[in-house]
């Protein structure tokens, strides 16, 4: 559960951070001045925290080797964040990011190629399959090493807020069993706590972990972590009521807490790809992009909704639109809408969502309401029938909101 010191912060307001110039190639193309400018901009605009991502290949070039150079850069990031007054949540084993799985060559060699996501390794797209993180002992041992070394590097740092055990890990590797998932969680969290027993730990769950049983659910995460996180995007949910359905985020918060036995929930990813009024979205991007002012209104409503659903905070995706100079490289060459999720445009100018978000910083946390009367199943029944309960309960949730609004 959330520590008392974190509750005094009120509702956290953060940003998922990649530099707009480099995207996922940040750690190997590191620019101190760029980072300082970005973090100052984020802080000056009213945000209190950032979530960053340790690209696995950069930090662990071999299973038994953690890069001292990258650890030093990680410490520098934390130092600059502290100077800017920002808390940091580093994410390990990245891993899945923006529709691509970024994997070290030594972690490849699984029996099947990924049919859904491209894999980039050693700078190139590969068809090689991923070794399973949860059943392959060498992979898990390597992850334990990275978790321990990274945690030791930042132990006691004033900017460190929490460790995230991965970004949507089930898009890379699904545990063959729930027992293996829990064993993996126990080993990674123990590695972190062996060198820093004060830092909080979470794991980056996402909407698809509720839509399908992937053998690592909120209950499994809550058994090992200090709080839960959830990612949700109406544009990716066929069952949402449009791309700006803020109630979807509140519902995901409520369901995650219920499945996690009442564990606190941070909504650590939400956002929209946008276009500026007067500009015409290009070709196939049209249905994916939302006009900036409409996106700002959604941002305001979404932050209000997740706070009223008792989330302890929210982190927007993401910092800045990516530079056109990297559009021809993965992931932006194919996931073209990913170019435009930024709160700032590629030229550094703020979108309206920046001001809309800033008003939510530090608001009081809202006590969890009793959502259970709307739930007519036990948590262990949730994944029966291939995720149908998620959609059915959402219809009940929306109906309850409509009844409340109409005064029934």
Secondary structure, 3 states (H helix, E strand, C coil): CCCHHHHCCCCEEEEECCCCCCHHHCCCCCCHHHHHHHHHHHHHCCCCEEEEEEEHHHHCCECCECCHHHHHHHHHHHHHHHHHCCEEEEEEEECEECCEEECCHHHEEECCCCCCCEEEECCEEECCEECCCCCCHHHHHHHHHHHHHHHHHHCCCCCEEEEEEEECHHHCCCCCCHHHHHHHHHHHHHHHHCCCCCCEEEEECCCHHHHCCCCCCHHHHHHHCCCEEEECCHHHCCCCCCCCCHHHHHHHHHHHHHHCCCCCEEEEEECCCEECCCCCCCHHHCCCCEEHHHHHHHHHHHHHHHHHCCCCEEEECCCECCCHHHCCCCCCCCCHHHHHCCCECCCCCECHHHHHHHCCCCCCCCCCCCCHHHCCCCHHHCCCCCCHHHHHHHHHHHHHHHHHHHCC
